[in-house]
Amino acid sequence: MKGKKTITLSTKKPTYQGYSYAFKVAIVDQVENGQLSANQAAKMYDVSPSGIRKWIKKYGNLDQKLLGLKGKSPKQEIAELKRKLAKTE
């Protein structure tokens, strides 16, 4: 069969550039919302943990959320609000 090219499919994992923006943001949202840790997401989606941490820095907004909470974690903010509610009751 002269003149025909054969195409071989690569079985290698794609590089970080091979993932879509939507895929990256979906994983970042799951990590930031506490549904998965970065390591759990890495295993589940077959991505390197360091890659996910880079995506969090690039696409995540957890730092902005913490600034809005004045540096408090969501658990700390909830505990403080519960104390304030108890005082008002």
N, CA, C and O atoms as CSV, one atom per row, in Angstrom:
chain,resi,resn,atom,element,x,y,z
A,1,MET,N,N,0.831,-1.162,0.000
A,1,MET,CA,C,0.000,0.000,0.000
A,1,MET,C,C,0.883,1.236,0.000
A,1,MET,O,O,1.124,1.835,1.048
A,2,LYS,N,N,1.348,1.603,-1.133
A,2,LYS,CA,C,2.210,2.773,-1.252
A,2,LYS,C,C,1.395,4.039,-1.154
A,2,LYS,O,O,0.237,4.091,-1.566
A,3,GLY,N,N,2.023,5.060,-0.601
A,3,GLY,CA,C,1.392,6.364,-0.539
A,3,GLY,C,C,0.461,6.572,0.648
A,3,GLY,O,O,0.037,7.702,0.890
A,4,LYS,N,N,0.134,5.543,1.384
A,4,LYS,CA,C,-0.742,5.707,2.545
A,4,LYS,C,C,0.101,5.834,3.795
A,4,LYS,O,O,1.057,5.086,4.004
A,5,LYS,N,N,-0.269,6.793,4.619
A,5,LYS,CA,C,0.434,6.988,5.879
A,5,LYS,C,C,-0.312,6.243,6.974
A,5,LYS,O,O,-1.543,6.216,6.994
A,6,THR,N,N,0.421,5.656,7.858
A,6,THR,CA,C,-0.212,5.008,9.007
A,6,THR,C,C,-0.153,5.964,10.184
A,6,THR,O,O,0.838,6.664,10.394
A,7,ILE,N,N,-1.206,5.977,10.922
A,7,ILE,CA,C,-1.289,6.843,12.088
A,7,ILE,C,C,-1.234,5.967,13.326
A,7,ILE,O,O,-2.002,5.015,13.469
A,8,THR,N,N,-0.319,6.302,14.210
A,8,THR,CA,C,-0.232,5.551,15.460
A,8,THR,C,C,-0.765,6.440,16.579
A,8,THR,O,O,-0.455,7.629,16.648
A,9,LEU,N,N,-1.550,5.858,17.428
A,9,LEU,CA,C,-2.085,6.590,18.562
A,9,LEU,C,C,-1.137,6.457,19.730
A,9,LEU,O,O,-0.663,5.364,20.040
A,10,SER,N,N,-0.869,7.547,20.359
A,10,SER,CA,C,0.015,7.559,21.515
A,10,SER,C,C,-0.768,7.132,22.748
A,10,SER,O,O,-1.884,7.597,22.979
A,11,THR,N,N,-0.187,6.263,23.519
A,11,THR,CA,C,-0.841,5.838,24.756
A,11,THR,C,C,-0.296,6.595,25.957
A,11,THR,O,O,-0.635,6.278,27.098
A,12,LYS,N,N,0.543,7.590,25.712
A,12,LYS,CA,C,1.093,8.385,26.797
A,12,LYS,C,C,0.034,9.309,27.362
A,12,LYS,O,O,-0.905,9.700,26.669
A,13,LYS,N,N,0.200,9.654,28.641
A,13,LYS,CA,C,-0.702,10.612,29.257
A,13,LYS,C,C,-0.460,11.976,28.616
A,13,LYS,O,O,0.667,12.295,28.239
A,14,PRO,N,N,-1.513,12.777,28.494
A,14,PRO,CA,C,-1.308,14.109,27.930
A,14,PRO,C,C,-0.537,14.983,28.901
A,14,PRO,O,O,-0.575,14.759,30.111
A,15,THR,N,N,0.155,15.967,28.379
A,15,THR,CA,C,0.850,16.909,29.245
A,15,THR,C,C,-0.171,17.871,29.820
A,15,THR,O,O,-1.345,17.830,29.453
A,16,TYR,N,N,0.270,18.733,30.717
A,16,TYR,CA,C,-0.673,19.660,31.339
A,16,TYR,C,C,-1.315,20.566,30.310
A,16,TYR,O,O,-2.403,21.094,30.542
A,17,GLN,N,N,-0.668,20.753,29.190
A,17,GLN,CA,C,-1.240,21.588,28.136
A,17,GLN,C,C,-2.360,20.847,27.413
A,17,GLN,O,O,-3.143,21.462,26.688
A,18,GLY,N,N,-2.440,19.549,27.603
A,18,GLY,CA,C,-3.445,18.770,26.907
A,18,GLY,C,C,-4.811,18.791,27.566
A,18,GLY,O,O,-5.764,18.266,26.990
A,19,TYR,N,N,-4.949,19.373,28.745
A,19,TYR,CA,C,-6.221,19.404,29.445
A,19,TYR,C,C,-6.952,20.710,29.135
A,19,TYR,O,O,-6.329,21.766,29.028
A,20,SER,N,N,-8.238,20.634,28.995
A,20,SER,CA,C,-9.016,21.826,28.673
A,20,SER,C,C,-9.138,22.727,29.902
A,20,SER,O,O,-8.959,22.298,31.042
A,21,TYR,N,N,-9.447,23.973,29.627
A,21,TYR,CA,C,-9.650,24.945,30.695
A,21,TYR,C,C,-10.795,24.503,31.606
A,21,TYR,O,O,-10.687,24.585,32.829
A,22,ALA,N,N,-11.885,24.039,31.008
A,22,ALA,CA,C,-13.050,23.608,31.790
A,22,ALA,C,C,-12.696,22.447,32.713
A,22,ALA,O,O,-13.152,22.402,33.855
A,23,PHE,N,N,-11.889,21.512,32.229
A,23,PHE,CA,C,-11.456,20.366,33.039
A,23,PHE,C,C,-10.650,20.851,34.243
A,23,PHE,O,O,-10.866,20.402,35.369
A,24,LYS,N,N,-9.728,21.763,33.995
A,24,LYS,CA,C,-8.881,22.283,35.074
A,24,LYS,C,C,-9.714,23.019,36.111
A,24,LYS,O,O,-9.538,22.814,37.312
A,25,VAL,N,N,-10.615,23.869,35.657
A,25,VAL,CA,C,-11.440,24.657,36.577
A,25,VAL,C,C,-12.373,23.759,37.378
A,25,VAL,O,O,-12.623,24.021,38.555
A,26,ALA,N,N,-12.889,22.710,36.759
A,26,ALA,CA,C,-13.769,21.786,37.472
A,26,ALA,C,C,-13.019,21.096,38.609
A,26,ALA,O,O,-13.562,20.937,39.702
A,27,ILE,N,N,-11.787,20.689,38.362
A,27,ILE,CA,C,-10.988,20.056,39.417
A,27,ILE,C,C,-10.659,21.060,40.512
A,27,ILE,O,O,-10.752,20.738,41.697
A,28,VAL,N,N,-10.276,22.270,40.127
A,28,VAL,CA,C,-9.958,23.311,41.111
A,28,VAL,C,C,-11.170,23.587,41.991
A,28,VAL,O,O,-11.031,23.726,43.206
A,29,ASP,N,N,-12.348,23.666,41.399
A,29,ASP,CA,C,-13.564,23.894,42.186
A,29,ASP,C,C,-13.807,22.772,43.189
A,29,ASP,O,O,-14.182,23.030,44.332
A,30,GLN,N,N,-13.596,21.533,42.766
A,30,GLN,CA,C,-13.794,20.403,43.675
A,30,GLN,C,C,-12.809,20.458,44.836
A,30,GLN,O,O,-13.172,20.158,45.973
A,31,VAL,N,N,-11.578,20.837,44.559
A,31,VAL,CA,C,-10.562,20.911,45.621
A,31,VAL,C,C,-10.881,22.074,46.559
A,31,VAL,O,O,-10.826,21.919,47.779
A,32,GLU,N,N,-11.211,23.232,45.999
A,32,GLU,CA,C,-11.481,24.405,46.832
A,32,GLU,C,C,-12.753,24.251,47.663
A,32,GLU,O,O,-12.839,24.798,48.763
A,33,ASN,N,N,-13.721,23.527,47.162
A,33,ASN,CA,C,-14.965,23.328,47.902
A,33,ASN,C,C,-14.861,22.205,48.921
A,33,ASN,O,O,-15.823,21.935,49.640
A,34,GLY,N,N,-13.713,21.547,48.995
A,34,GLY,CA,C,-13.496,20.514,49.991
A,34,GLY,C,C,-14.028,19.152,49.605
A,34,GLY,O,O,-14.053,18.245,50.437
A,35,GLN,N,N,-14.455,18.985,48.366
A,35,GLN,CA,C,-14.966,17.692,47.930
A,35,GLN,C,C,-13.833,16.683,47.779
A,35,GLN,O,O,-14.016,15.495,48.045
A,36,LEU,N,N,-12.670,17.153,47.353
A,36,LEU,CA,C,-11.494,16.295,47.172
A,36,LEU,C,C,-10.262,17.049,47.625
A,36,LEU,O,O,-10.229,18.279,47.594
A,37,SER,N,N,-9.250,16.310,48.046
A,37,SER,CA,C,-7.952,16.932,48.268
A,37,SER,C,C,-7.218,16.938,46.928
A,37,SER,O,O,-7.638,16.277,45.978
A,38,ALA,N,N,-6.134,17.680,46.862
A,38,ALA,CA,C,-5.359,17.724,45.616
A,38,ALA,C,C,-4.832,16.332,45.268
A,38,ALA,O,O,-4.813,15.946,44.099
A,39,ASN,N,N,-4.409,15.590,46.275
A,39,ASN,CA,C,-3.890,14.243,46.024
A,39,ASN,C,C,-4.987,13.284,45.574
A,39,ASN,O,O,-4.762,12.455,44.692
A,40,GLN,N,N,-6.171,13.390,46.172
A,40,GLN,CA,C,-7.284,12.541,45.759
A,40,GLN,C,C,-7.690,12.845,44.318
A,40,GLN,O,O,-7.950,11.937,43.528
A,41,ALA,N,N,-7.741,14.129,43.991
A,41,ALA,CA,C,-8.105,14.526,42.626
A,41,ALA,C,C,-7.052,14.038,41.637
A,41,ALA,O,O,-7.381,13.635,40.522
A,42,ALA,N,N,-5.787,14.075,42.048
A,42,ALA,CA,C,-4.708,13.617,41.173
A,42,ALA,C,C,-4.877,12.141,40.844
A,42,ALA,O,O,-4.715,11.736,39.693
A,43,LYS,N,N,-5.197,11.348,41.840
A,43,LYS,CA,C,-5.392,9.917,41.608
A,43,LYS,C,C,-6.647,9.658,40.789
A,43,LYS,O,O,-6.644,8.825,39.882
A,44,MET,N,N,-7.721,10.372,41.110
A,44,MET,CA,C,-8.991,10.146,40.441
A,44,MET,C,C,-8.926,10.502,38.953
A,44,MET,O,O,-9.473,9.786,38.114
A,45,TYR,N,N,-8.257,11.607,38.636
A,45,TYR,CA,C,-8.230,12.087,37.263
A,45,TYR,C,C,-6.914,11.789,36.540
A,45,TYR,O,O,-6.714,12.222,35.405
A,46,ASP,N,N,-6.029,11.059,37.190
A,46,ASP,CA,C,-4.748,10.669,36.603
A,46,ASP,C,C,-3.942,11.887,36.154
A,46,ASP,O,O,-3.470,11.968,35.020
A,47,VAL,N,N,-3.805,12.827,37.084
A,47,VAL,CA,C,-3.048,14.058,36.866
A,47,VAL,C,C,-2.042,14.151,38.003
A,47,VAL,O,O,-2.291,13.629,39.089
A,48,SER,N,N,-0.916,14.805,37.772
A,48,SER,CA,C,0.073,14.925,38.838
A,48,SER,C,C,-0.426,15.890,39.914
A,48,SER,O,O,-1.062,16.895,39.597
A,49,PRO,N,N,-0.143,15.593,41.175
A,49,PRO,CA,C,-0.570,16.494,42.254
A,49,PRO,C,C,0.026,17.893,42.112
A,49,PRO,O,O,-0.629,18.887,42.426
A,50,SER,N,N,1.262,17.964,41.639
A,50,SER,CA,C,1.879,19.286,41.471
A,50,SER,C,C,1.166,20.072,40.372
A,50,SER,O,O,1.048,21.294,40.452
A,51,GLY,N,N,0.700,19.372,39.359
A,51,GLY,CA,C,-0.057,20.039,38.300
A,51,GLY,C,C,-1.349,20.636,38.836
A,51,GLY,O,O,-1.725,21.752,38.479
A,52,ILE,N,N,-2.022,19.886,39.695
A,52,ILE,CA,C,-3.267,20.385,40.282
A,52,ILE,C,C,-2.991,21.584,41.178
A,52,ILE,O,O,-3.756,22.548,41.169
A,53,ARG,N,N,-1.915,21.539,41.949
A,53,ARG,CA,C,-1.578,22.684,42.799
A,53,ARG,C,C,-1.283,23.931,41.957
A,53,ARG,O,O,-1.634,25.045,42.345
A,54,LYS,N,N,-0.640,23.736,40.812
A,54,LYS,CA,C,-0.386,24.867,39.909
A,54,LYS,C,C,-1.698,25.419,39.373
A,54,LYS,O,O,-1.862,26.635,39.266
A,55,TRP,N,N,-2.631,24.537,39.035
A,55,TRP,CA,C,-3.935,24.985,38.535
A,55,TRP,C,C,-4.665,25.774,39.611
A,55,TRP,O,O,-5.324,26.771,39.315
A,56,ILE,N,N,-4.548,25.330,40.861
A,56,ILE,CA,C,-5.217,26.030,41.962
A,56,ILE,C,C,-4.663,27.440,42.089
A,56,ILE,O,O,-5.419,28.396,42.266
A,57,LYS,N,N,-3.341,27.570,41.998
A,57,LYS,CA,C,-2.737,28.901,42.066
A,57,LYS,C,C,-3.170,29.761,40.889
A,57,LYS,O,O,-3.413,30.959,41.041
A,58,LYS,N,N,-3.266,29.149,39.722
A,58,LYS,CA,C,-3.576,29.906,38.514
A,58,LYS,C,C,-5.059,30.219,38.373
A,58,LYS,O,O,-5.425,31.342,38.023
A,59,TYR,N,N,-5.918,29.236,38.641
A,59,TYR,CA,C,-7.344,29.384,38.377
A,59,TYR,C,C,-8.204,29.510,39.626
A,59,TYR,O,O,-9.378,29.870,39.536
A,60,GLY,N,N,-7.641,29.221,40.771
A,60,GLY,CA,C,-8.428,29.205,41.996
A,60,GLY,C,C,-8.680,30.593,42.545
A,60,GLY,O,O,-7.998,31.555,42.192
A,61,ASN,N,N,-9.654,30.676,43.401
A,61,ASN,CA,C,-9.954,31.948,44.052
A,61,ASN,C,C,-10.059,31.787,45.564
A,61,ASN,O,O,-10.694,32.603,46.232
A,62,LEU,N,N,-9.457,30.770,46.090
A,62,LEU,CA,C,-9.498,30.543,47.531
A,62,LEU,C,C,-8.809,31.680,48.284
A,62,LEU,O,O,-9.266,32.078,49.355
A,63,ASP,N,N,-7.714,32.205,47.733
A,63,ASP,CA,C,-7.022,33.302,48.397
A,63,ASP,C,C,-7.931,34.518,48.515
A,63,ASP,O,O,-7.932,35.194,49.544
A,64,GLN,N,N,-8.700,34.801,47.476
A,64,GLN,CA,C,-9.625,35.929,47.523
A,64,GLN,C,C,-10.721,35.683,48.553
A,64,GLN,O,O,-11.130,36.605,49.258
A,65,LYS,N,N,-11.190,34.460,48.639
A,65,LYS,CA,C,-12.217,34.122,49.625
A,65,LYS,C,C,-11.671,34.315,51.041
A,65,LYS,O,O,-12.371,34.839,51.908
A,66,LEU,N,N,-10.429,33.897,51.278
A,66,LEU,CA,C,-9.837,34.055,52.609
A,66,LEU,C,C,-9.636,35.518,52.957
A,66,LEU,O,O,-9.792,35.905,54.115
A,67,LEU,N,N,-9.292,36.338,51.974
A,67,LEU,CA,C,-9.174,37.762,52.239
A,67,LEU,C,C,-10.529,38.350,52.624
A,67,LEU,O,O,-10.607,39.236,53.474
A,68,GLY,N,N,-11.575,37.862,52.006
A,68,GLY,CA,C,-12.922,38.311,52.348
A,68,GLY,C,C,-13.311,37.897,53.759
A,68,GLY,O,O,-14.109,38.573,54.408
A,69,LEU,N,N,-12.760,36.805,54.230
A,69,LEU,CA,C,-13.020,36.329,55.585
A,69,LEU,C,C,-11.992,36.863,56.575
A,69,LEU,O,O,-11.961,36.442,57.731
A,70,LYS,N,N,-11.166,37.774,56.131
A,70,LYS,CA,C,-10.109,38.392,56.946
A,70,LYS,C,C,-9.119,37.337,57.444
A,70,LYS,O,O,-8.702,37.364,58.602
A,71,GLY,N,N,-8.748,36.411,56.561
A,71,GLY,CA,C,-7.729,35.422,56.886
A,71,GLY,C,C,-8.228,34.229,57.675
A,71,GLY,O,O,-7.427,33.397,58.102
A,72,LYS,N,N,-9.538,34.125,57.882
A,72,LYS,CA,C,-10.078,33.008,58.652
A,72,LYS,C,C,-10.495,31.886,57.719
A,72,LYS,O,O,-10.908,32.125,56.584
A,73,SER,N,N,-10.383,30.683,58.200
A,73,SER,CA,C,-10.876,29.552,57.424
A,73,SER,C,C,-12.405,29.534,57.527
A,73,SER,O,O,-12.968,30.127,58.448
A,74,PRO,N,N,-13.067,28.871,56.608
A,74,PRO,CA,C,-14.531,28.789,56.705
A,74,PRO,C,C,-15.013,28.211,58.027
A,74,PRO,O,O,-16.033,28.655,58.555
A,75,LYS,N,N,-14.302,27.230,58.573
A,75,LYS,CA,C,-14.697,26.643,59.856
A,75,LYS,C,C,-14.584,27.670,60.983
A,75,LYS,O,O,-15.439,27.739,61.866
A,76,GLN,N,N,-13.510,28.468,60.934
A,76,GLN,CA,C,-13.339,29.496,61.951
A,76,GLN,C,C,-14.438,30.550,61.853
A,76,GLN,O,O,-14.959,31.010,62.868
A,77,GLU,N,N,-14.783,30.928,60.629
A,77,GLU,CA,C,-15.838,31.907,60.417
A,77,GLU,C,C,-17.186,31.388,60.928
A,77,GLU,O,O,-17.945,32.134,61.545
A,78,ILE,N,N,-17.480,30.119,60.673
A,78,ILE,CA,C,-18.731,29.516,61.141
A,78,ILE,C,C,-18.773,29.489,62.663
A,78,ILE,O,O,-19.799,29.810,63.262
A,79,ALA,N,N,-17.666,29.107,63.289
A,79,ALA,CA,C,-17.607,29.067,64.751
A,79,ALA,C,C,-17.830,30.464,65.338
A,79,ALA,O,O,-18.543,30.618,66.329
A,80,GLU,N,N,-17.226,31.467,64.729
A,80,GLU,CA,C,-17.400,32.837,65.214
A,80,GLU,C,C,-18.843,33.300,65.061
A,80,GLU,O,O,-19.385,33.946,65.958
A,81,LEU,N,N,-19.464,32.979,63.940
A,81,LEU,CA,C,-20.865,33.352,63.724
A,81,LEU,C,C,-21.794,32.642,64.708
A,81,LEU,O,O,-22.780,33.223,65.160
A,82,LYS,N,N,-21.484,31.387,65.041
A,82,LYS,CA,C,-22.285,30.658,66.027
A,82,LYS,C,C,-22.177,31.323,67.401
A,82,LYS,O,O,-23.171,31.437,68.118
A,83,ARG,N,N,-20.968,31.761,67.766
A,83,ARG,CA,C,-20.787,32.450,69.050
A,83,ARG,C,C,-21.588,33.746,69.096
A,83,ARG,O,O,-22.225,34.061,70.101
A,84,LYS,N,N,-21.548,34.499,67.987
A,84,LYS,CA,C,-22.292,35.748,67.930
A,84,LYS,C,C,-23.797,35.497,68.015
A,84,LYS,O,O,-24.521,36.240,68.677
A,85,LEU,N,N,-24.254,34.459,67.350
A,85,LEU,CA,C,-25.676,34.109,67.399
A,85,LEU,C,C,-26.092,33.717,68.809
A,85,LEU,O,O,-27.164,34.101,69.277
A,86,ALA,N,N,-25.242,32.953,69.483
A,86,ALA,CA,C,-25.554,32.529,70.850
A,86,ALA,C,C,-25.641,33.734,71.790
A,86,ALA,O,O,-26.468,33.746,72.702
A,87,LYS,N,N,-24.788,34.752,71.575
A,87,LYS,CA,C,-24.813,35.938,72.404
A,87,LYS,C,C,-26.102,36.737,72.195
A,87,LYS,O,O,-26.659,37.288,73.144
A,88,THR,N,N,-26.564,36.793,70.954
A,88,THR,CA,C,-27.764,37.578,70.668
A,88,THR,C,C,-29.042,36.899,71.144
A,88,THR,O,O,-30.062,37.559,71.342
A,89,GLU,N,N,-28.991,35.598,71.327
A,89,GLU,CA,C,-30.176,34.872,71.788
A,89,GLU,C,C,-30.340,34.977,73.243
A,89,GLU,O,O,-31.289,34.424,73.799
